Amino acid sequence: MSKLKLYISRIFSSNWRRCLSLTMLISCLLLTSIQPAFATIDEDNYEGNIFMLYAGNGSLVPAQATLAQALANHKPAMLAFYVDDSRDCKKFAIVISRIQSYYGKAAEIIPVDVDRIELEAKDSPTQPSYYYSGGVPQVVVFNQSGDVILNKKGQVPFEEIDDKFREVFDLLPRSESVELRRRSFNEFSSELAE
């Protein structure tokens, strides 16, 4: 009986060593072949949600309301057509996030991934595809009546979109008003502590 136990222990011992060696070899090969992933704003590569990666604002996608809902509720809205693998859209994500930080409670900011829009619904003015003109980024701003007051492709400056929303909300022109500034994180957290 003891010879049988010795023989079985040798078999398991050698198999265990082979298994461990093979596991270590595979691990080393995998670790040396994996390339680190770097998200870069200057390349047309897909790295994930551009609003979270480049604008620090994952709350934009998915949108809080549809265009049809915004138009039915007579609420100003902005469509922002984009794709996640475009350097121009990555850079423009910052502008969209900035617009949302100032007007997001009073207007619907609706990012639209053009890879997911329904092109067959192009005949309905309540569908984003109706306004898409074939390029990204593209911005379409609507007033309370549902009229298009801005429809532009490319890197539309924040100030141009801001001017249109100032008209919609009957705000003073930027030259006559206090500059809009984001509160710094430290100011915000110090108010919470008081």
C-alpha positions as CSV (number, residue, x, y, z in Angstrom):
1,M,0.0,0.0,0.0
2,S,2.8,2.4,0.8
3,K,4.4,1.9,-2.7
4,L,1.1,2.8,-4.3
5,K,0.8,6.0,-2.2
6,L,4.4,6.9,-3.1
7,Y,3.7,6.3,-6.8
8,I,0.5,8.4,-6.7
9,S,2.2,11.3,-4.9
10,R,5.1,11.3,-7.5
11,I,2.5,11.5,-10.4
12,F,0.6,14.4,-8.8
13,S,3.8,16.1,-7.8
14,S,5.2,16.1,-11.3
15,N,1.9,17.0,-12.9
16,W,1.5,19.9,-10.4
17,R,4.9,21.2,-11.3
18,R,4.2,21.0,-15.0
19,C,0.9,22.7,-14.6
20,L,2.5,25.5,-12.5
21,S,5.3,25.9,-15.1
22,L,2.9,26.1,-18.0
23,T,0.7,28.6,-16.1
24,M,3.7,30.8,-15.4
25,L,4.8,30.6,-19.1
26,I,1.4,31.5,-20.4
27,S,1.2,34.4,-17.9
28,C,4.5,35.8,-18.9
29,L,3.6,35.6,-22.6
30,L,0.3,37.4,-22.1
31,L,1.9,40.1,-20.0
32,T,4.6,40.8,-22.5
33,S,2.2,40.9,-25.5
34,I,-0.4,43.2,-24.0
35,Q,0.0,46.8,-25.1
36,P,-1.2,49.5,-22.7
37,A,-4.3,51.4,-23.9
38,F,-3.9,55.2,-24.1
39,A,-6.7,57.5,-24.8
40,T,-5.6,60.4,-26.9
41,I,-7.7,63.3,-28.0
42,D,-5.7,63.8,-31.2
43,E,-6.4,60.4,-32.9
44,D,-9.4,58.9,-34.6
45,N,-9.5,55.8,-32.4
46,Y,-12.3,54.5,-30.2
47,E,-11.5,54.5,-26.5
48,G,-15.0,54.7,-25.0
49,N,-17.5,57.4,-24.1
50,I,-15.9,60.7,-25.3
51,F,-17.9,62.7,-22.8
52,M,-16.6,60.8,-19.8
53,L,-13.0,60.5,-21.1
54,Y,-12.4,64.0,-22.6
55,A,-15.1,66.2,-21.0
56,G,-15.3,64.6,-17.6
57,N,-19.1,64.4,-17.9
58,G,-20.6,60.9,-18.3
59,S,-24.0,62.3,-17.4
60,L,-24.6,63.5,-21.0
61,V,-25.0,60.0,-22.4
62,P,-27.7,58.7,-22.5
63,A,-29.6,62.0,-22.8
64,Q,-32.2,62.8,-20.2
65,A,-35.0,63.4,-22.7
66,T,-35.6,62.8,-26.4
67,L,-36.0,65.6,-29.0
68,A,-39.7,64.7,-29.3
69,Q,-40.2,65.1,-25.5
70,A,-38.4,68.5,-25.5
71,L,-40.4,69.8,-28.5
72,A,-43.7,68.5,-26.9
73,N,-42.8,70.3,-23.6
74,H,-41.8,73.5,-25.4
75,K,-38.4,73.3,-23.9
76,P,-35.3,74.7,-25.6
77,A,-33.0,71.9,-26.9
78,M,-29.6,71.3,-28.4
79,L,-28.8,68.3,-30.6
80,A,-25.0,67.5,-30.7
81,F,-24.2,64.9,-33.4
82,Y,-21.0,63.0,-32.7
83,V,-19.1,59.7,-33.1
84,D,-16.8,58.3,-30.4
85,D,-13.9,57.7,-32.7
86,S,-13.4,61.2,-34.1
87,R,-10.7,63.6,-32.9
88,D,-13.0,66.5,-33.8
89,C,-15.8,65.1,-31.7
90,K,-13.5,64.4,-28.8
91,K,-12.3,68.0,-28.8
92,F,-15.9,69.3,-29.2
93,A,-17.2,67.1,-26.2
94,I,-15.7,69.7,-23.9
95,V,-17.8,72.4,-25.5
96,I,-21.0,70.3,-25.2
97,S,-20.2,69.6,-21.5
98,R,-19.7,73.3,-20.9
99,I,-23.0,74.2,-22.5
100,Q,-24.7,71.5,-20.3
101,S,-23.1,73.0,-17.2
102,Y,-24.7,76.4,-17.8
103,Y,-28.0,75.5,-19.6
104,G,-28.6,71.8,-18.7
105,K,-31.4,72.5,-16.2
106,A,-33.3,74.9,-18.5
107,A,-32.7,73.2,-21.8
108,E,-32.4,69.6,-23.1
109,I,-28.8,68.9,-24.2
110,I,-29.1,65.8,-26.4
111,P,-25.9,64.1,-27.7
112,V,-26.7,61.9,-30.7
113,D,-24.3,59.1,-31.8
114,V,-24.7,59.2,-35.5
115,D,-23.8,55.5,-35.7
116,R,-27.0,54.8,-33.8
117,I,-29.5,57.2,-35.4
118,E,-32.4,55.8,-37.4
119,L,-31.9,57.1,-40.9
120,E,-35.3,55.8,-42.1
121,A,-37.1,58.3,-39.7
122,K,-35.7,61.3,-41.6
123,D,-39.2,62.5,-42.5
124,S,-40.2,63.4,-38.9
125,P,-39.1,66.7,-37.5
126,T,-39.3,65.1,-34.0
127,Q,-36.4,62.7,-34.8
128,P,-32.7,63.8,-34.7
129,S,-32.0,62.1,-38.0
130,Y,-34.2,64.7,-39.7
131,Y,-31.6,67.4,-38.9
132,Y,-28.4,65.4,-39.5
133,S,-26.5,66.7,-42.5
134,G,-23.8,64.1,-42.8
135,G,-20.9,65.5,-40.8
136,V,-19.6,65.5,-37.2
137,P,-19.6,67.3,-35.0
138,Q,-22.8,69.1,-35.7
139,V,-24.9,71.3,-33.4
140,V,-28.6,72.1,-33.8
141,V,-30.2,74.5,-31.3
142,F,-34.0,74.9,-30.9
143,N,-36.0,77.6,-29.1
144,Q,-39.1,77.0,-27.0
145,S,-41.3,77.0,-30.2
146,G,-39.2,74.2,-31.8
147,D,-37.7,76.6,-34.4
148,V,-34.1,75.9,-35.4
149,I,-32.0,78.9,-34.4
150,L,-28.6,77.4,-35.1
151,N,-27.5,74.5,-37.3
152,K,-23.8,74.2,-37.8
153,K,-21.1,71.6,-38.5
154,G,-17.6,71.6,-37.2
155,Q,-16.0,73.1,-34.1
156,V,-18.7,75.6,-33.2
157,P,-17.3,77.9,-30.5
158,F,-18.9,77.8,-27.1
159,E,-19.6,81.6,-27.4
160,E,-21.7,81.1,-30.6
161,I,-23.9,78.5,-28.9
162,D,-24.0,80.5,-25.7
163,D,-25.2,83.6,-27.7
164,K,-28.1,81.6,-29.1
165,F,-29.1,80.3,-25.7
166,R,-28.9,83.9,-24.3
167,E,-31.4,84.9,-27.0
168,V,-33.7,82.0,-26.2
169,F,-33.7,82.8,-22.4
170,D,-33.7,86.6,-22.9
171,L,-30.4,87.0,-21.0
172,L,-28.0,89.9,-21.3
173,P,-25.4,89.7,-24.0
174,R,-22.0,88.4,-22.8
175,S,-20.5,91.9,-23.1
176,E,-23.0,93.3,-20.6
177,S,-23.2,90.5,-18.1
178,V,-21.0,89.0,-15.5
179,E,-18.7,86.3,-16.9
180,L,-20.1,82.8,-16.2
181,R,-17.6,80.8,-14.2
182,R,-17.6,77.3,-12.8
183,R,-17.2,77.1,-9.1
184,S,-13.9,75.5,-8.1
185,F,-14.0,72.1,-6.4
186,N,-12.5,73.6,-3.2
187,E,-15.1,76.3,-3.0
188,F,-17.9,73.8,-3.4
189,S,-16.5,71.4,-0.8
190,S,-15.8,74.1,1.7
191,E,-19.5,75.2,1.5
192,L,-20.5,71.6,2.2
193,A,-18.3,71.5,5.3
194,E,-19.8,74.7,6.8
